[in-house]
């Protein structure tokens, strides 16, 4: 699935956060309890939504359903600063919120960055559920070799690597390309 740099980076961070929440230090399943903790601590972690949204998005884990998943494909290719990033009011028509999530949405929308965060949160949940190229969250094992059975490299990874190399070059670092 094609994603903007913004969503590619955040999806990887969000997946890592979910993976971290899956088990406790003894390896026992802990996702349900940890999500409950996150939801109870929402007011305390809300300031993180601007600089580390992947730490707040788990509050909405399984809080969205997507009646028309294809409608979100263009949105995950956008960046918050470009003109294509929707506001929450128009975007919310594309998703269905679980009843338990509605009070959390109200708390988030009371913040100045709340609308952009809610679009980001829904998109990250969409990617978690529908992006077959992404790491699978929720405790399912993923066979990484199956993606490369035909010897094809993941095109998204190559684009991201190139973008990262280009950015490093712009910052004055030597290119990783020879």
N, C-alpha and C positions, 0 to 999 in steps of 0.2 A: 504494500500500500504506500502510495506517495504521501510524504509528510513534509511540512516546512521544517527548517532547522529548529525552530522553536519547539514544535511538537515532537520531533525526533529526540531531541535532548531531554525534554521533560518526560516523554514516555519511558525512556531508559531509566531515568531517576525514579519515576513512579513505580516501575516494575521492581527496582531494587528496594524501595521502601516497602512494598507489599511483601516481597520475599523475606525481608527482615521481620515483618509482623507475623509471618506464618507460624513460627515456632519459638518456644522459649529457649533459655540457655541449656536445658536438658534435652532439647529436640522434640518436645511434646507440642502438639497442635495448640496454637494460642491465638489464631487470627480473630476469632469471634470476641474473645475477651479484650484483645488489644484494640479492635475497632470500637468496642464499647467505651474504652478509656479515651480514645481520640475524640469520640463524640461528646463525652462528658467534659473534656478539656477544650472544646471549641473556642470559647471566649479567650482562653489563655494563648492559644496557638494562632488565632486570627491574624495577628501582625505578620506572621510568616508567609501569608498568602502572596505578598508582593515580591519577596526575595527567595522563597523556597516553597513554591506552591505544592510541590510533590509531597511535602510533609503534612499538608492540610487536606489535600484531595481524598485521602483514605476515609475521611468523615463521610464521604458520599459513595463509598464502595458498594456496588450493587444498588445504588439509589436511583439510577436512571434506567429506563428502557428506551429503545430506539425503534419506533414503529416503521420508520423509513431510513435504514442505515445508510443507503446510498446518498441521501441528502447531506450527510455530514462529510463526505469524501472531499468536497471542495474546501470546507472550513478547516480541516486539518492540514491543508496546504497553505493556509494563510498565517500571517504573523500579526501579533497584536498591534503593531505600529503601522501596518499597511491599511489601506482603505477597505479591504475585504473582510476584516474581522468584525463579526456582527455584535450588536448589543444584545444583552440578555433578553430583553423584551421580544425581539424578533426571533432570536435563537430558541427560546423556550418552547415555541410552537413545534419544534422538531423533536422534542424529547418528552417523555412522560416521567414525572417524578413519583417515586414511591411516597405514600402518605407519611411514613416515618421521617422522610428527609425534608419535608416542607418547613418545619420550624428551623432547621439548620440553614436553609436557603434564606429565610427571612433575616437571620443573624448576619449572614455573609453580605447580603444586599444592603444592609445598613452601613457598611463600610464604603469608603470612597472607591476602592479598587474592586468592590464586590461583583459588579457586573462582568468585568473582564475575567475575574477569577471563576465565576460560575460557568462561563463559556469554556474556559480552559479545563475545569473539572469535568464537565460533561464530555468534552472531547477526549480527555485522557481515559475516562471510563469506556468510551466508545472504542478507542484504540485497544484497550485491555481486552475488550470482548470480541472485537472483529478483526484486528490486525494479525493475520496468520503469520507474518514475518516477525512479530514481536515475541519477546519471551512470554511464556504462558504463566499467568499468576494463578494462585488459588491452590497450590500444592500439586499440580499435575506435573509429571515429568515430561521433559521435552527432549526429543531425539534431535540434537543439533546436526548430526550427520545427514539426516533425511533432507535438510534444505539444500544440501550440496551433492546429492547423489549423482547428478548428471555432470558434475564438475563445474557448474556455473557458480560464479561468485554472486553474492547478494548485491544487487545493483544499488540499493539504498545505502548499504554500508560503504560502497565505493564512493558514492557521491558525497557522503558525509566525511569520509577520509580525505577526499580531495578538497572539500570546503575547509576542513580543519587545517590542511597543509597550506592552502592559499592564505588563510587567515594568519597562520604563523609567519608566512613570508611577508605579509603586510606589516607585521609587528617587528620585522627586522631579523627574524630567525632564519637560519638556513633551511631550505626546502628538504623534505625527506626524499623527494624524487631525485634520482641520479641523472 
